[in-house]
């Protein structure tokens, strides 16, 4: 079973620190939704509110048609996967997965059937009788997922579940989480600060900063159409070039910059002539002369400062002006690349020049009593909270 999750104007403060500031979100039934942002942005506090570890100071939390704002964790029918797995080291795999069903006083035979079913889902049935402390990190993560899924939660909550794994295993577990979510169809809310993890897995995501939602959308929407420079820099790498709108006509802008006029056809903000903007240009959007497509309008000369060969890509740092440097990425470099000191011609498609507002009114957590700017504070889960969610 899965449900729609809705947060309406949720606020949560700790003493004088506002950790979640007027957050409103709609998470669709069966969606794998990510909360993404830097440390202290409020994403973990939002997850704790969903789990019932925290009650919001104001606002409403809904699971489907049920208000959950004051419902205790063990009455919410959520399943949670913790960063540190929170498995019982003295129990077998079977006993760990069964634990939540035992607390719910499910019949023994039904428990046995459900445990075996979910171990099949995570592809671990042969490990049922093995002590959990004899498993690898990736295997323990699968068991933590199985324990959360076995209770058939309305909402599955995942708190940075891959952060303790090495890079190779993290990539493998991304695929497993995607497969498992697709198979069970649960509404899932996933917290992380790993942008690649979010882009790889999310149906949609919310970018958070200072306790507030900055942008919500699909990974493609947020990467291709960031709402402001903060989002553009947080999701993927980017280059910023300052400029001023010189002319606007039929969805095309001519932007005056220190490297000349840049032409953009990706205009989704309401700009005016003469307005200052920041041009976002992704490293992969910069083409070298031999790779330049016909009709590309933004051409310029660049000097190679350094080049780094990384196998499937080659990274370049280029100087476009005395104090302006950009990063470029060449995919599948087959021959010897450019050397430091080389001069080359580069180009950027007008579709890949994204002008963004300079004066962005980013939400700020502010203590209404004294006007002090505040930063969201988040704390790790306690053992009691982990057990309470089983």
CORFEN-V198072 format. One line per field, one symbol per residue. phi: phi as a letter, one per 30 degrees, with the letter a starting at -180 (. if undefined). A space follows every 10 residues. Layout:
BEGIN
phi->???
END
This chain:
BEGIN
phi->.bbdcbcchd bbbbhccddb bhdbbbcdei dccccbldei djdddedddd djdbcddajb cbciccdcec ddedcchccb ccecihdddd cdeedddded ddddhdeedd eedddddddd dchbddcecd dddccdeddd dddddddddd dhddbccbch dcdccdeddd dddedddddd dddciddbcb cacdddeddd cddbbcccah ibdcablded ddddbddaed deddcidacc bdabdcabah ibbccdbdcj dccbcccbcd cbeiddbcdc bdedddcded cdddidccca cbcddabbdb jdbbcbcbcc aebccbcbbc dhdcbdddce jdcbcbbbdd dcccdbdddc dddbdbdddb iddbcecbbd ddeddddddd
END
